[in-house]
Amino acid sequence: MEIQSKGMQKNRIEISSKHKKDLAIEFNTSLTTVQMSLDFVFNSEQAVKIREKAKEMLLKEVDKVN
């Protein structure tokens, strides 16, 4: 039996810690900023770019499977 939360579900991008470190280096920012961007807490121009890059990273990981 599946139990579902009745609260609002938040958007979130989940990636590996290695990818988070890579994003922090690429965007010259902290891991906290990367995490807050992936959690949609931050919505600055940089946060949007971090999410776009995270999506690209995830798509590359998917390509490795096939």
trRosetta pair geometry for C-beta under 8 A, 3 or more apart (Angstrom, degrees):
i j d omega theta_ij theta_ji phi_ij phi_ji
5 9 7.0 127 74 -77 120 85
10 39 7.3 15 139 -173 132 77
10 40 6.8 -166 175 54 98 123
11 40 4.7 61 80 -19 106 153
12 38 6.6 50 -165 143 65 79
12 39 5.5 -2 -119 -121 90 56
12 40 6.8 -108 -83 4 50 102
13 38 4.4 -106 62 -158 94 89
13 51 6.0 154 -8 -136 152 84
13 54 5.0 94 140 122 147 143
13 55 7.2 -86 -131 -66 141 72
13 58 7.6 -121 -166 -37 106 142
14 38 7.5 115 -78 162 31 127
15 19 4.2 -80 151 81 123 138
15 20 6.2 153 88 -51 103 79
15 38 7.0 -117 16 -130 101 148
15 54 5.4 -132 -30 -156 146 104
15 57 6.3 47 -137 96 142 130
15 58 6.4 -112 -97 -69 104 97
16 19 4.8 97 59 7 80 99
16 20 7.1 -139 101 -5 45 86
17 20 5.4 -50 -148 35 38 115
17 21 6.4 41 153 -21 67 101
18 21 5.8 -54 -152 35 31 111
18 22 6.4 33 149 -19 64 106
19 22 5.4 -51 -147 36 35 116
19 23 6.4 38 153 -21 65 103
19 54 6.9 99 149 -129 124 78
19 57 5.1 125 -144 156 128 155
20 23 5.7 -53 -150 35 32 112
20 24 6.5 36 151 -22 65 103
20 31 5.9 61 147 -142 113 91
20 34 5.1 136 -161 122 84 142
20 35 6.7 26 -146 -67 133 78
20 38 7.6 -69 -107 -20 101 151
21 24 5.6 -51 -149 33 34 114
21 25 6.5 31 153 -16 65 104
21 31 6.9 -18 -92 -95 59 108
22 25 5.9 -56 -151 37 31 109
22 26 6.1 29 154 -18 66 110
22 57 7.6 139 83 -106 136 145
23 26 5.6 -55 -140 40 31 111
23 27 5.9 2 169 6 68 113
23 34 4.8 121 99 -129 121 129
23 50 5.7 79 -176 -148 127 93
23 53 6.1 145 -116 100 100 128
23 54 6.5 -2 -83 -72 145 88
23 57 7.9 -86 -62 -26 104 151
24 27 6.7 -70 -138 52 20 90
24 29 5.7 -113 -145 77 64 66
24 30 6.2 -26 -141 168 116 13
24 31 5.1 -36 -77 -74 147 59
24 33 7.4 122 -116 60 85 96
24 34 5.0 -82 -69 -32 83 137
25 28 7.4 17 -175 -75 29 45
26 53 6.9 -166 99 178 150 163
27 33 7.8 -132 105 107 128 124
27 34 7.3 146 50 -84 132 94
27 46 6.2 116 -169 -167 128 106
27 49 7.1 145 -106 101 124 114
27 50 5.9 -31 -45 -86 162 97
27 53 7.8 -168 -50 28 114 156
29 33 4.3 -80 158 72 123 144
29 34 6.5 146 96 -47 111 81
29 46 7.0 120 -53 163 152 139
29 50 7.9 -65 51 -82 145 133
30 33 4.7 104 58 3 79 98
30 34 7.1 -138 101 -2 48 85
31 34 5.4 -52 -150 36 38 115
31 35 6.2 37 153 -19 69 105
32 35 5.8 -55 -146 38 30 109
32 36 6.1 27 157 -16 66 108
33 36 5.8 -55 -141 40 29 109
33 37 6.2 33 155 -22 63 107
33 42 6.8 5 -158 -5 70 164
33 46 7.7 -15 165 120 124 127
33 47 7.8 -122 174 -88 85 84
33 50 7.8 -169 133 -67 87 164
34 37 5.7 -59 -152 36 28 113
34 38 6.3 22 154 -15 65 109
34 50 5.9 -160 -129 -163 67 140
35 38 5.7 -57 -146 39 32 109
35 39 6.1 23 156 -12 66 111
36 39 5.7 -59 -142 45 31 108
36 41 4.3 -74 -167 62 85 120
36 42 4.7 71 124 -12 104 107
36 47 7.5 -70 107 -116 83 120
37 40 7.7 34 177 -74 32 28
37 41 7.5 -77 -63 51 23 76
37 42 4.8 -44 -85 63 64 114
37 44 7.9 -69 -105 43 102 86
37 46 7.3 -91 -100 116 140 79
37 47 3.8 -161 -126 -139 99 81
37 50 4.2 40 129 76 154 142
37 51 6.1 -140 153 -46 97 85
38 50 7.0 -94 -55 129 74 114
38 51 6.6 154 -102 -95 52 79
38 54 6.1 119 -104 -79 103 171
40 43 6.9 30 -166 -75 65 92
40 51 7.9 50 -81 -87 74 141
42 46 7.8 -30 140 80 131 90
42 47 4.0 -167 113 -86 99 145
43 47 5.5 -107 -112 80 15 143
43 48 7.0 47 -167 -54 56 90
44 47 4.6 104 48 3 70 102
44 48 7.2 -130 96 -4 41 85
45 48 5.9 -54 -154 33 31 112
45 49 6.6 30 150 -16 64 107
46 49 5.6 -57 -150 38 34 111
46 50 6.3 39 151 -24 67 103
47 50 5.5 -49 -147 32 32 114
47 51 6.6 32 153 -17 64 103
48 51 5.8 -54 -152 36 32 110
48 52 6.4 34 150 -20 65 105
49 52 5.5 -51 -146 35 34 113
49 53 6.3 32 155 -17 66 105
50 53 5.9 -57 -148 39 29 109
50 54 6.3 33 151 -22 64 107
51 54 5.5 -51 -145 35 32 114
51 55 6.5 37 153 -22 64 102
52 55 5.7 -53 -155 31 31 114
52 56 6.7 33 148 -19 63 103
53 56 5.5 -49 -151 34 37 115
53 57 6.5 41 149 -21 66 102
54 57 5.5 -51 -151 34 34 114
54 58 6.5 34 151 -19 65 104
55 58 5.7 -54 -149 36 32 111
55 59 6.4 33 153 -19 65 105
56 59 5.8 -56 -149 36 31 111
56 60 6.6 34 152 -20 64 103
57 60 5.8 -54 -153 33 32 112
57 61 6.7 33 149 -20 64 103
58 61 5.5 -52 -152 33 36 114
58 62 6.5 40 149 -22 66 101
59 62 5.5 -47 -149 31 36 115
59 63 6.6 42 150 -23 64 100
60 63 5.6 -49 -152 30 35 115
60 64 7.0 44 148 -27 61 97
61 64 5.7 -46 -160 20 37 116
61 65 7.6 42 145 -25 61 96
62 65 5.9 -48 -167 18 42 114
62 66 7.6 12 151 1 68 102
63 66 6.5 -70 -154 45 39 93
